[in-house]
Amino acid sequence: MPFPIFFILMGIGFYFWQRGNAKRAKQFFLFALLWISILSYSPFSSLLLSPLENVYSKVELTNTHPHYIHVLGCGHTTISRLPLSSQISLVSLARINEGVSLYKAYPNMKLIFSGYGGEDPISNARKNAQMAIVLGVDPADIILLEAPQDTQEEAIASKKIVRDQPLIVVTSASHMVRAVALFRKAGIDAIPAPTDFKIKGDSGLWQFPSSSGLERSEAAFHEYLGLTWGRLKGYL
C-alpha cells in the first residue's frame, strides 16, 4: 500500500542519515515526499482508478431478471455500544444499500451475504445481513455464506447455491473487474452491479494532495496487485 511504502522510504532515509550519508538520505526523503504527494493528488489517483471503475456502469435489469443477489463482504467491527450502522465499514454499507435496493425493486429476490469474521466473533456475512433486515429485507430471503475468506472462495460457495442460474454480483466498482472474472471462472453467469464509486466527476488539476486521493490510489494498487496475482496463480 502507498502509505506504508512512504514510511519505509522515510525509514531508509533516516538510516542513511544516521550512517552519515546525508546525500543518499536526502534522495530517499525527497523520493518519499514525491511518492506520497503524487499518489495523494486526486487527478493522478483518478487516472489510476478510472480504468477499473469505468468498465461497468450501474446495473439495468429487464422484466426478466435473476432471483439471486450476492453482496460481497468488506469488514466490520462488533462493538455493542455503537449502533449497527457504525459497526459496519462504509464500503460494506454501500454494498448492502445497493443489494437491498435491488431486492426491493424486483420481486422474488434472494440476498446472499458472504464473508468470514476474521478475529471478530460475528461473521461479516451475518453482520451485513443484520443491517439488511433493519432496512426491511425479509430474513427468509437471506442466505449466509460465513466461511469464505476471499472473493474466489465467495464465488465457489455461491456456485453451489445458484448452480446454472444467473447471479447479480454487488461489490465496489473498483473491485468489480476482478470479482466478475472470478465468478465467471467459477462457472457463474455473473451480472455486475457496481457500487461505492470513488470517482464521481472530473478532478480539476488545481488541487492539493488529500486523503481521498490517497484512498483512490490504495484501491487501485490493491486491485491491480490482485489481478496480477490471480493471473499468475491461474485464478483468472
C-alpha positions in Angstrom: 0.0 0.0 0.0 1.3 3.5 -0.8 1.3 4.9 2.8 3.4 2.1 4.3 5.8 2.3 1.4 6.2 6.0 2.2 7.2 5.2 5.8 9.6 2.5 4.6 11.3 5.0 2.3 11.5 7.6 5.1 13.0 4.9 7.4 15.7 4.1 4.8 16.4 7.8 4.6 16.8 8.1 8.4 19.1 5.0 8.3 21.4 6.7 5.8 21.2 9.9 7.8 22.4 8.1 10.9 25.2 6.5 8.9 26.4 9.9 7.9 25.4 9.6 4.3 23.4 12.8 4.0 23.3 12.8 0.2 21.7 9.4 0.0 19.4 10.2 2.9 18.1 13.4 1.1 17.5 11.4 -2.0 15.2 8.9 -0.1 13.5 11.7 1.8 12.7 13.5 -1.5 11.5 10.4 -3.2 9.3 9.5 -0.3 7.7 13.0 -0.3 7.2 12.9 -4.1 5.8 9.4 -3.9 3.1 10.3 -1.3 2.3 13.7 -2.9 1.7 12.2 -6.3 -0.4 9.3 -5.1 -2.5 11.7 -2.9 -3.1 14.1 -5.9 -6.6 13.4 -6.9 -6.2 13.8 -10.7 -3.4 11.2 -10.7 -5.2 8.8 -8.4 -8.3 9.1 -10.5 -6.2 8.3 -13.6 -5.1 5.1 -11.8 -8.5 4.0 -10.7 -10.7 5.0 -13.6 -9.7 2.1 -15.9 -11.2 -0.2 -13.2 -14.3 1.8 -12.3 -15.3 2.6 -15.9 -15.6 -1.0 -17.0 -19.1 -1.5 -15.6 -21.8 1.1 -15.0 -24.9 0.7 -12.8 -27.0 -2.4 -13.4 -30.0 -2.2 -15.6 -32.5 -5.1 -15.3 -35.4 -6.0 -17.6 -38.7 -7.6 -16.5 -37.0 -11.0 -16.7 -34.3 -10.8 -14.0 -32.2 -13.1 -11.9 -33.5 -14.2 -8.5 -30.2 -14.1 -6.6 -28.2 -11.1 -5.5 -24.8 -11.8 -4.0 -23.4 -8.9 -1.8 -19.7 -9.3 -1.2 -18.4 -8.6 2.3 -15.9 -6.0 3.3 -15.3 -5.6 7.0 -16.9 -4.7 10.3 -16.1 -4.4 14.0 -18.6 -5.7 16.6 -18.9 -3.0 19.4 -22.1 -3.4 21.2 -22.2 0.3 22.4 -22.2 1.5 18.8 -25.3 1.5 16.5 -25.2 -1.3 13.9 -24.6 1.1 11.1 -21.4 2.3 12.8 -20.1 -1.2 13.3 -20.1 -1.9 9.5 -17.5 -0.3 7.2 -18.5 2.4 4.8 -17.7 0.1 1.9 -19.9 -2.6 3.2 -22.7 -0.1 3.8 -22.6 1.0 0.2 -22.8 -2.6 -1.0 -25.6 -3.5 1.4 -27.6 -0.5 0.3 -27.2 -1.4 -3.4 -28.2 -5.0 -2.7 -31.3 -4.0 -0.7 -32.3 -1.5 -3.3 -32.2 -4.3 -6.0 -34.0 -6.7 -3.7 -36.9 -4.2 -3.2 -37.1 -3.2 -6.8 -37.8 -6.6 -8.2 -40.0 -9.5 -6.9 -38.9 -12.9 -5.7 -35.3 -12.0 -4.9 -32.9 -13.8 -2.6 -30.0 -11.9 -1.0 -26.7 -13.8 -0.4 -24.3 -12.3 2.1 -20.7 -13.7 2.4 -17.6 -13.1 4.4 -16.0 -14.6 7.5 -15.4 -12.7 10.7 -11.6 -12.9 11.0 -10.9 -12.1 14.7 -14.4 -10.8 15.2 -16.9 -13.3 16.8 -19.6 -12.5 14.2 -19.0 -13.1 10.5 -19.2 -10.3 8.1 -22.0 -12.1 6.3 -24.1 -12.2 9.4 -23.4 -8.6 10.4 -24.3 -7.3 6.9 -27.4 -9.4 6.9 -28.5 -7.8 10.2 -28.2 -4.4 8.6 -30.2 -5.6 5.6 -33.0 -6.8 7.9 -33.1 -3.4 9.6 -33.5 -1.9 6.1 -36.6 -4.1 5.5 -35.4 -7.4 4.0 -37.3 -10.5 5.0 -34.9 -12.8 6.9 -36.4 -15.7 5.0 -34.9 -14.2 1.8 -31.3 -14.1 3.2 -28.7 -16.8 2.6 -25.5 -16.6 4.6 -22.1 -17.8 3.4 -19.9 -17.4 6.6 -16.9 -19.4 5.7 -15.4 -17.7 2.5 -12.3 -15.6 3.2 -11.8 -14.0 -0.2 -13.6 -13.4 -3.4 -12.5 -16.6 -5.0 -14.0 -18.6 -2.1 -17.1 -16.5 -2.3 -17.6 -17.4 -5.9 -17.1 -21.1 -5.3 -19.6 -21.1 -2.4 -22.1 -19.1 -4.4 -22.0 -21.6 -7.3 -23.3 -24.3 -5.1 -26.4 -22.3 -4.4 -27.2 -20.7 -7.8 -25.9 -23.6 -9.9 -26.7 -22.6 -13.6 -28.9 -19.6 -12.7 -27.6 -16.1 -13.4 -26.5 -14.1 -10.4 -26.3 -10.4 -9.7 -22.9 -9.6 -8.0 -22.8 -6.4 -5.8 -19.4 -5.1 -4.9 -17.3 -1.9 -5.1 -16.8 -0.5 -8.7 -13.0 -0.8 -8.3 -13.3 -4.5 -7.3 -15.9 -5.5 -9.9 -13.4 -6.4 -12.7 -11.7 -9.0 -10.5 -14.9 -10.1 -8.9 -16.7 -10.8 -12.2 -13.7 -12.6 -13.6 -13.6 -14.9 -10.5 -17.3 -15.6 -10.5 -17.3 -16.4 -14.2 -14.2 -18.6 -13.7 -16.3 -20.5 -11.2 -18.9 -21.0 -13.9 -21.4 -18.4 -12.8 -23.3 -16.1 -15.2 -22.4 -13.0 -13.2 -24.3 -9.8 -13.8 -22.2 -6.9 -12.3 -24.0 -4.3 -10.1 -21.1 -2.0 -9.1 -21.4 0.5 -6.2 -19.1 2.5 -3.9 -17.8 4.5 -6.9 -14.8 6.7 -5.7 -14.6 8.7 -8.9 -17.8 10.8 -9.2 -16.7 13.5 -11.6 -13.8 15.1 -13.3 -10.9 16.1 -10.9 -9.7 19.6 -11.6 -6.0 20.0 -11.9 -5.7 22.7 -9.2 -6.0 20.5 -6.1 -3.8 19.8 -3.1 -2.9 16.2 -2.2 -5.6 14.7 0.0 -6.6 11.6 1.9 -9.4 10.9 -0.6 -6.8 11.0 -3.4 -4.6 8.5 -1.4 -7.7 6.3 -0.8 -8.2 6.0 -4.6 -4.5 5.1 -5.1 -4.7 2.5 -2.4 -7.8 0.9 -4.0 -6.1 0.9 -7.4 -2.9 -0.7 -6.0 -5.0 -3.3 -4.2 -6.9 -4.3 -7.3 -4.0 -4.2 -9.8 -2.0 -6.4 -7.5 -5.0 -8.7 -7.0 -5.5 -9.0 -10.8 -1.8 -9.7 -11.3 -1.6 -12.3 -8.6 -4.8 -14.0 -9.8 -3.4 -14.3 -13.3 0.0 -15.6 -12.1 -1.8 -18.3 -9.9 -4.2 -19.2 -12.7 -7.3 -18.0 -10.8 -8.4 -15.6 -13.6 
